[in-house]
Amino acid sequence: MSADTEATAAPDPAPPGPVTPVSAPPVDVQLGSAPPVSAQLGSAAPTSVSGWGRTAPSTARLLRPRSYEEAAAAVRACGARGTIARGLGRAYGDAAQNAGGAVLDMTGLDRIRTIDAEAGVVVCDAGVSLHRLMEVLLPLGWFVPVTPGTRYVTVGGAIGADIHGKNHHVSGSFARHVRELELLTADGTVRTVAPGSELFDATAGGMGLTGVILRATVQLLAVQTSLMSVDTERAADLDDLMARLTATDHGYRYSVAWIDLLARGAGTGRAVLTRGEHAPLDTLPPRARSTPLAFRPGRLPAAPSFLPEGLLGRASVSAFNELWYRRAPRRRTGELQRIPAFFHPLDGVPHWNRIYGRGGFVQYQFVVGYGQEDALRAIVRRISRRGCPSFLAVLKRFGAGDPGWLSFPLPGWTLALDIPAKLPGLGAFLDELDEEVADAGGRVYLAKDARMRGELVERMYPKLRQFRALRAELDPSGVFTSDMSRRLAL
């Protein structure tokens, strides 16, 4: 695909159809009774809450409603400091924290309500995880339309952050596949919100600040197997990588590159490029065709609760990067991989975020548009010269923009990297990168941010004023608030 703003769209997996209940497999989780939320609000002890990066914890009353009525009661009784919904805690920064107020743990609302197994449409509560959807839907021949690097994300979180995956250049963000949602707003009413409305566009990517998502109707992707057909190749440097992505991305549904940000000189930006498709049934070996849709994610031992600081320094990460690059094939095609290995390799290590030590880590992700390749090159060179020890660094291409006013993707190049939070001078360095990104017309991903300065947000998100105006009209008392919304004046 040429470096323009249009992407080659994949055909819809199935035409829209009526949503009907299914009888098997059983998916309606039976929830136990819970005391009234008003009682919990009166007695809930303050709890330390943090994002996945573990950098900026704050204390709030953590409440877990088990019905829509309890969620509404919690919103009505949240107090002066307001409340914010929280899923499985995979936002890296402070988006799902609310210091001194209440946080609604939505994982108690985890019912899959109905599945139309012919049209590939699911209706589920916001607390259902993508992992649970895969467990239930893959045996029926359906897959989630978009998944990030972890399947331990709730549907509500996927909409609130408008998540993207390796297929954005083809399929767009998660919100593009949401046909309807139920939203609990600050006045205590539940609104049915459809794509194309202002409220939908403010909620998709709105980080939970328009209300509490209770339920969603999602269009799925038809698949024949639970395996991926994967092509892997090495790129010698950043220019080589961008040329390969530009020339061939249109031929793959999924595409991502691991990039070595410690390599310098002629090898700056060297990478391992991985592309994939859902494997057709006739490509499986005979013994695998009897259970082609089996979903068996493996798990390794959890990361220790304490690891020494400095374990992931420049020397150790540089050695890892060298080994990873050299071990990758120069070119390999048609390798069969299971879905967890291709999409979610880190999910196999519970609590992998502990490997950065008690200081935690910052995940920095930005996007710059097509035509801003020089800005991308300059930022990669700066990161390389700075010696940021990141072994989880990926580069992808985004396709057409998404409907959400605060959705992160725009047509262009996105780079994400993990950096130990205690790296000396990191804050000032990232502030400088923020300025370069904003100058290039790009933006930083709110779902991963923990430290950006508020004055840059309007430059990065031009529809922020519309978002603020709608939020003020919908929630004049500021019921829905978070540490991030205060920090960035959202």
C-alpha positions as CSV (number, residue, x, y, z in Angstrom):
1,M,0.0,0.0,0.0
2,S,1.3,3.4,-0.8
3,A,2.0,5.9,2.0
4,D,-1.4,7.7,1.7
5,T,-4.3,8.1,4.1
6,E,-6.4,5.3,2.7
7,A,-6.3,1.6,3.7
8,T,-7.5,-1.4,1.8
9,A,-10.6,-2.5,3.6
10,A,-11.3,-6.1,4.3
11,P,-14.7,-7.4,3.5
12,D,-17.2,-7.6,6.4
13,P,-17.2,-11.1,7.9
14,A,-21.0,-11.3,7.7
15,P,-23.9,-9.0,7.0
16,P,-25.8,-7.5,10.0
17,G,-28.4,-9.8,11.3
18,P,-30.8,-10.2,14.2
19,V,-29.3,-11.1,17.6
20,T,-30.7,-14.3,19.0
21,P,-29.8,-16.3,22.1
22,V,-27.7,-19.4,21.9
23,S,-28.2,-22.4,24.1
24,A,-24.7,-23.9,24.0
25,P,-22.1,-23.4,25.1
26,P,-23.4,-21.8,28.4
27,V,-22.2,-18.3,28.6
28,D,-24.5,-16.6,31.1
29,V,-22.3,-16.3,34.2
30,Q,-24.4,-16.6,37.4
31,L,-23.5,-13.9,39.8
32,G,-23.9,-14.1,43.5
33,S,-25.8,-11.6,45.5
34,A,-24.1,-8.5,46.8
35,P,-24.9,-6.0,49.5
36,P,-26.4,-2.7,48.2
37,V,-23.7,-0.4,46.8
38,S,-24.8,2.4,49.0
39,A,-23.7,0.2,52.0
40,Q,-20.4,-0.5,50.3
41,L,-19.8,3.2,49.7
42,G,-20.3,3.8,53.4
43,S,-17.9,1.2,54.6
44,A,-15.4,0.5,51.7
45,A,-11.9,1.0,52.9
46,P,-9.6,3.2,50.8
47,T,-7.5,1.1,48.4
48,S,-4.3,1.8,46.5
49,V,-5.1,1.7,42.8
50,S,-2.5,1.9,40.0
51,G,-2.2,1.4,36.2
52,W,-0.3,-1.5,34.6
53,G,2.9,0.6,34.6
54,R,2.8,0.9,38.4
55,T,4.1,4.4,38.4
56,A,1.5,6.7,40.0
57,P,-0.8,4.9,42.4
58,S,-3.5,6.7,44.2
59,T,-6.1,5.8,46.9
60,A,-9.8,5.4,46.2
61,R,-12.8,3.4,47.3
62,L,-12.9,0.4,45.0
63,L,-16.5,-0.7,44.4
64,R,-17.6,-3.8,42.4
65,P,-21.3,-3.5,41.3
66,R,-22.9,-6.8,40.2
67,S,-25.9,-5.4,38.5
68,Y,-26.8,-2.3,36.4
69,E,-28.9,-1.1,39.4
70,E,-25.9,-1.3,41.7
71,A,-23.8,0.6,39.2
72,A,-26.4,3.3,39.0
73,A,-26.6,3.5,42.8
74,A,-22.8,3.8,43.0
75,V,-22.8,6.7,40.5
76,R,-25.5,8.5,42.4
77,A,-23.7,8.1,45.7
78,C,-20.1,8.6,44.6
79,G,-19.5,11.8,46.5
80,A,-17.7,15.1,45.7
81,R,-14.6,13.5,44.2
82,G,-16.7,11.6,41.6
83,T,-16.1,8.1,40.1
84,I,-14.5,6.4,37.1
85,A,-15.1,2.9,35.7
86,R,-12.3,0.4,35.7
87,G,-11.9,-2.9,33.9
88,L,-8.9,-5.3,34.3
89,G,-6.4,-2.5,35.0
90,R,-4.4,-2.7,31.7
91,A,-4.4,1.0,31.1
92,Y,-0.7,1.8,31.7
93,G,-1.2,5.1,33.4
94,D,-3.7,6.9,35.6
95,A,-6.8,6.7,33.4
96,A,-8.7,4.3,35.7
97,Q,-7.7,5.9,39.0
98,N,-9.5,8.5,41.0
99,A,-7.7,9.8,44.0
100,G,-10.0,10.4,47.0
101,G,-13.1,9.3,45.1
102,A,-14.6,6.1,44.0
103,V,-13.5,3.6,41.3
104,L,-16.1,1.2,39.9
105,D,-14.6,-2.3,39.2
106,M,-16.8,-3.4,36.3
107,T,-15.5,-7.0,36.2
108,G,-18.5,-8.1,38.3
109,L,-20.7,-7.3,35.2
110,D,-19.4,-10.1,33.1
111,R,-22.3,-11.8,31.3
112,I,-22.4,-12.7,27.7
113,R,-26.1,-12.0,27.0
114,T,-26.7,-13.3,23.4
115,I,-24.8,-14.6,20.4
116,D,-26.0,-14.7,16.9
117,A,-23.8,-17.5,15.6
118,E,-24.9,-17.0,12.0
119,A,-24.3,-13.3,11.7
120,G,-21.4,-13.1,14.2
121,V,-22.9,-10.6,16.6
122,V,-22.4,-10.7,20.3
123,V,-24.2,-8.7,23.0
124,C,-22.3,-8.7,26.3
125,D,-21.8,-6.7,29.5
126,A,-18.9,-4.2,29.6
127,G,-17.0,-6.3,32.2
128,V,-16.6,-9.3,29.8
129,S,-12.9,-9.8,28.8
130,L,-11.6,-10.4,25.3
131,H,-10.2,-13.6,26.8
132,R,-13.7,-14.8,27.7
133,L,-15.0,-13.9,24.3
134,M,-12.3,-15.9,22.6
135,E,-13.0,-18.9,24.9
136,V,-16.7,-18.8,23.9
137,L,-16.7,-17.5,20.3
138,L,-13.7,-19.3,18.8
139,P,-15.4,-22.8,18.9
140,L,-18.3,-21.2,17.0
141,G,-16.0,-19.9,14.3
142,W,-15.8,-16.2,15.4
143,F,-13.0,-14.0,16.6
144,V,-12.9,-10.6,18.2
145,P,-12.6,-7.9,15.5
146,V,-9.7,-6.1,17.1
147,T,-7.3,-7.2,19.9
148,P,-4.4,-5.3,21.5
149,G,-1.3,-7.0,22.8
150,T,-3.2,-8.5,25.7
151,R,-6.6,-10.3,25.8
152,Y,-7.1,-9.3,29.4
153,V,-9.0,-6.2,28.5
154,T,-12.7,-5.7,29.1
155,V,-15.2,-4.8,26.3
156,G,-15.9,-1.6,28.2
157,G,-12.2,-0.8,28.4
158,A,-11.8,-1.6,24.7
159,I,-14.4,1.0,23.8
160,G,-13.3,3.6,26.4
161,A,-9.8,3.5,25.1
162,D,-10.8,2.7,21.5
163,I,-8.1,0.0,21.4
164,H,-6.3,-0.9,18.2
165,G,-4.3,-3.9,17.1
166,K,-2.1,-5.3,14.4
167,N,-4.9,-5.0,11.9
168,H,-5.7,-1.3,12.2
169,H,-4.5,-0.6,8.6
170,V,-7.3,-3.0,7.5
171,S,-10.0,-3.0,10.2
172,G,-9.6,0.2,12.2
173,S,-10.1,0.5,15.9
174,F,-12.5,-1.5,18.2
175,A,-15.2,1.1,18.1
176,R,-15.7,0.7,14.4
177,H,-17.1,-2.8,15.1
178,V,-19.5,-1.7,17.9
179,R,-23.1,-1.6,16.6
180,E,-24.6,-0.2,19.8
181,L,-23.9,0.4,23.5
182,E,-25.7,1.1,26.7
183,L,-24.3,4.0,28.6
184,L,-25.1,5.0,32.2
185,T,-24.8,8.8,32.4
186,A,-24.3,11.2,35.3
187,D,-28.1,11.8,35.7
188,G,-28.6,8.2,36.4
189,T,-30.3,7.3,33.1
190,V,-29.2,4.5,30.8
191,R,-28.9,5.7,27.1
192,T,-28.8,3.5,24.0
193,V,-26.0,5.0,22.0
194,A,-25.5,4.3,18.3
195,P,-22.5,4.9,16.0
196,G,-22.7,8.2,14.2
197,S,-24.0,10.1,17.2
198,E,-22.0,12.7,19.1
199,L,-22.3,10.7,22.3
200,F,-20.9,7.6,20.6
201,D,-18.0,9.6,19.2
202,A,-17.3,11.1,22.6
203,T,-17.5,7.8,24.4
204,A,-15.3,5.8,21.9
205,G,-11.8,6.8,23.2
206,G,-13.3,9.0,25.8
207,M,-11.5,7.2,28.7
208,G,-14.7,6.6,30.7
209,L,-15.5,10.3,31.1
210,T,-18.9,10.4,29.4
211,G,-20.4,7.7,31.6
212,V,-20.2,4.0,32.5
213,I,-20.5,1.6,29.6
214,L,-22.9,-1.2,30.7
215,R,-23.4,-3.3,27.6
216,A,-22.2,-3.5,24.0
217,T,-23.2,-5.1,20.7
218,V,-20.2,-6.1,18.7
219,Q,-19.7,-7.4,15.2
220,L,-17.2,-10.3,15.0
221,L,-14.8,-11.7,12.5
222,A,-15.4,-15.1,10.9
223,V,-12.5,-17.6,11.1
224,Q,-12.0,-21.2,10.1
225,T,-9.3,-22.1,12.7
226,S,-7.7,-20.9,15.8
227,L,-4.3,-20.9,14.2
228,M,-2.4,-18.1,12.4
229,S,-0.4,-18.4,9.2
230,V,2.6,-16.2,9.9
231,D,5.4,-14.7,7.7
232,T,8.5,-13.4,9.4
233,E,11.5,-11.5,7.9
234,R,14.3,-9.2,9.1
235,A,14.7,-5.6,8.1
236,A,18.3,-4.1,8.1
237,D,17.3,-0.6,9.3
238,L,14.4,1.8,9.8
239,D,14.2,2.8,6.1
240,D,14.3,-0.8,5.0
241,L,11.5,-1.6,7.5
242,M,9.3,1.3,6.4
243,A,9.7,0.3,2.7
244,R,8.7,-3.3,3.4
245,L,5.7,-2.2,5.4
246,T,4.6,0.3,2.8
247,A,5.0,-2.1,-0.1
248,T,3.3,-5.2,1.4
249,D,1.0,-4.3,4.3
250,H,-2.1,-4.3,2.1
251,G,-1.6,-8.1,1.5
252,Y,-2.0,-9.0,5.2
253,R,-4.7,-8.5,7.8
254,Y,-2.2,-8.3,10.7
255,S,1.2,-6.6,10.6
256,V,3.7,-5.5,13.3
257,A,7.4,-5.0,13.6
258,W,9.6,-5.5,16.7
259,I,12.3,-2.8,16.5
260,D,15.7,-2.6,18.1
261,L,15.9,0.9,19.6
262,L,19.4,0.4,21.0
263,A,21.0,-0.3,17.6
264,R,23.0,2.6,16.2
265,G,24.8,3.5,13.1
266,A,23.9,1.7,9.9
267,G,21.6,-0.7,11.9
268,T,19.5,2.1,13.5
269,G,15.9,0.9,13.6
270,R,16.7,-2.7,12.5
271,A,13.7,-4.9,13.0
272,V,11.9,-8.2,12.8
273,L,8.7,-7.9,10.8
274,T,5.8,-10.3,11.4
275,R,2.7,-10.5,9.4
276,G,-0.2,-13.0,9.6
277,E,-3.6,-14.2,8.5
278,H,-6.1,-16.5,10.2
279,A,-5.1,-19.9,8.8
280,P,-7.7,-21.6,6.5
281,L,-8.8,-25.1,7.4
282,D,-7.1,-26.7,4.4
283,T,-3.6,-25.4,5.5
284,L,-3.7,-27.3,8.8
285,P,-1.9,-30.6,9.2
286,P,-4.3,-33.6,9.2
287,R,-4.1,-34.2,12.9
288,A,-5.0,-30.6,13.7
289,R,-8.2,-30.6,11.5
290,S,-10.2,-32.6,14.0
291,T,-10.2,-29.7,16.5
292,P,-9.4,-26.7,14.3
293,L,-11.0,-24.1,16.6
294,A,-9.5,-25.2,19.9
295,F,-8.3,-22.3,22.1
296,R,-5.6,-23.4,24.5
297,P,-3.6,-20.5,25.8
298,G,-0.6,-21.7,27.9
299,R,0.8,-20.0,31.0
300,L,4.2,-19.8,32.5
301,P,5.0,-19.1,36.2
302,A,4.2,-15.6,37.3
303,A,6.9,-13.0,37.5
304,P,8.2,-12.6,41.1
305,S,6.6,-9.9,43.2
306,F,10.0,-8.4,43.8
307,L,12.8,-8.0,41.3
308,P,16.0,-6.0,41.8
309,E,16.1,-2.5,40.3
310,G,18.2,-2.1,37.2
311,L,17.6,-5.7,36.0
312,L,16.6,-4.2,32.6
313,G,19.5,-1.9,32.0
314,R,21.1,-0.9,28.7
315,A,23.6,-3.8,28.8
316,S,21.1,-6.5,29.4
317,V,18.5,-5.2,27.0
318,S,21.1,-4.6,24.3
319,A,22.2,-8.3,24.7
320,F,18.6,-9.4,24.5
321,N,17.9,-7.3,21.4
322,E,21.0,-8.6,19.6
323,L,20.0,-12.2,20.4
324,W,16.4,-11.6,19.3
325,Y,17.4,-10.0,16.0
326,R,20.0,-12.7,15.1
327,R,17.7,-15.6,16.0
328,A,14.9,-14.3,13.8
329,P,14.8,-15.9,10.3
330,R,15.9,-13.7,7.4
331,R,12.6,-14.9,5.8
332,R,10.1,-17.5,6.7
333,T,6.6,-18.0,5.4
334,G,3.5,-19.9,6.3
335,E,4.5,-20.8,9.9
336,L,1.5,-21.9,11.9
337,Q,1.1,-20.3,15.3
338,R,-1.6,-20.4,17.9
339,I,-3.6,-17.2,18.5
340,P,-2.1,-16.5,22.0
341,A,1.5,-16.8,20.6
342,F,0.8,-14.5,17.7
343,F,-1.3,-11.8,19.5
344,H,-0.6,-12.1,23.2
345,P,2.8,-13.6,24.0
346,L,3.2,-11.7,27.2
347,D,-0.1,-12.9,28.6
348,G,1.6,-16.3,29.1
349,V,3.6,-14.7,32.0
350,P,1.2,-13.4,34.7
351,H,2.1,-10.1,36.2
352,W,4.9,-9.6,33.6
353,N,4.8,-5.9,34.5
354,R,6.8,-6.8,37.7
355,I,10.0,-7.4,35.7
356,Y,10.6,-3.6,35.8
357,G,10.9,-3.7,39.6
358,R,9.1,-1.6,42.1
359,G,9.8,1.6,40.2
360,G,7.5,0.5,37.4
361,F,7.7,1.5,33.8
362,V,6.4,4.0,31.3
363,Q,4.9,2.8,28.0
364,Y,5.3,5.6,25.5
365,Q,3.3,5.4,22.3
366,F,2.9,8.1,19.7
367,V,1.7,8.3,16.1
368,V,2.8,10.7,13.3
369,G,1.0,10.9,10.0
370,Y,2.1,9.8,6.6
371,G,4.4,12.4,5.1
372,Q,6.1,12.8,8.5
373,E,8.6,10.0,8.0
374,D,11.5,12.4,8.7
375,A,10.0,13.2,12.1
376,L,9.8,9.4,12.8
377,R,13.4,8.9,11.8
378,A,14.5,11.8,14.0
379,I,12.7,10.5,17.1
380,V,14.0,6.9,16.5
381,R,17.6,8.3,16.3
382,R,17.1,10.4,19.5
383,I,15.8,7.3,21.4
384,S,18.8,5.3,20.0
385,R,21.3,7.9,21.1
386,R,19.7,8.3,24.5
387,G,20.1,4.5,25.0
388,C,16.5,3.9,26.3
389,P,16.6,0.2,27.4
390,S,13.4,-1.0,25.7
391,F,13.0,-4.6,24.6
392,L,9.2,-4.2,24.0
393,A,9.3,-1.8,21.1
394,V,6.9,-2.1,18.1
395,L,6.3,-0.1,15.0
396,K,3.0,-0.4,13.0
397,R,1.1,1.4,10.3
398,F,-2.4,2.9,11.0
399,G,-5.1,3.1,8.4
400,A,-8.0,5.5,8.1
401,G,-8.9,7.5,11.2
402,D,-11.5,6.4,13.7
403,P,-14.8,8.0,14.8
404,G,-13.9,8.8,18.4
405,W,-13.1,12.4,19.1
406,L,-10.3,11.3,21.4
407,S,-9.4,8.1,19.6
408,F,-5.6,7.7,19.2
409,P,-5.1,6.3,15.7
410,L,-4.6,8.6,12.7
411,P,-3.3,7.4,9.3
412,G,0.4,7.1,9.8
413,W,3.2,5.4,11.8
414,T,2.9,4.5,15.4
415,L,5.8,3.5,17.7
416,A,5.4,2.1,21.2
417,L,8.1,1.4,23.7
418,D,8.5,0.4,27.3
419,I,11.0,2.2,29.5
420,P,11.9,1.7,33.1
421,A,10.4,4.7,35.0
422,K,13.5,5.3,37.0
423,L,15.8,5.9,34.0
424,P,17.6,9.2,34.9
425,G,16.3,12.2,33.1
426,L,13.4,10.2,31.5
427,G,10.7,12.8,32.2
428,A,12.5,15.7,30.5
429,F,13.4,13.5,27.6
430,L,9.8,12.4,27.0
431,D,8.7,16.0,27.3
432,E,11.0,16.8,24.4
433,L,9.6,13.9,22.4
434,D,6.1,15.1,23.1
435,E,7.0,18.5,21.5
436,E,8.4,16.8,18.4
437,V,5.3,14.6,18.1
438,A,3.0,17.6,18.4
439,D,5.1,19.7,16.0
440,A,4.7,16.9,13.4
441,G,0.9,16.9,13.9
442,G,0.9,13.6,15.9
443,R,-0.3,12.6,19.3
444,V,0.4,10.4,22.3
445,Y,-1.9,7.5,23.3
446,L,-4.0,8.5,26.3
447,A,-4.6,4.9,27.4
448,K,-0.8,4.5,27.9
449,D,0.1,7.9,29.2
450,A,1.0,8.6,32.8
451,R,3.0,11.8,32.6
452,M,2.2,14.1,29.6
453,R,1.7,17.8,30.2
454,G,-1.9,19.1,29.8
455,E,-1.0,22.0,27.6
456,L,-0.1,19.7,24.7
457,V,-3.3,17.8,24.6
458,E,-5.3,20.3,22.6
459,R,-2.5,20.4,19.9
460,M,-2.6,16.6,19.7
461,Y,-6.4,16.1,19.8
462,P,-8.1,18.9,17.8
463,K,-11.6,17.7,18.8
464,L,-10.9,18.1,22.5
465,R,-12.9,21.3,22.8
466,Q,-16.0,19.5,21.4
467,F,-15.4,16.7,23.9
468,R,-15.1,19.1,26.8
469,A,-18.3,21.0,25.7
470,L,-20.3,17.8,25.4
471,R,-19.0,16.5,28.7
472,A,-19.9,19.8,30.5
473,E,-23.4,19.5,29.1
474,L,-23.8,15.9,29.9
475,D,-22.1,15.9,33.3
476,P,-22.0,19.5,34.7
477,S,-21.1,18.4,38.2
478,G,-18.1,16.3,37.1
479,V,-19.4,13.0,38.4
480,F,-17.1,11.1,36.0
481,T,-13.5,12.0,36.7
482,S,-10.1,10.4,37.0
483,D,-6.5,11.2,37.9
484,M,-5.8,11.5,34.2
485,S,-8.8,13.9,33.5
486,R,-7.6,16.2,36.2
487,R,-3.9,16.1,35.1
488,L,-4.8,16.8,31.4
489,A,-7.9,18.9,32.0
490,L,-10.0,16.7,29.8
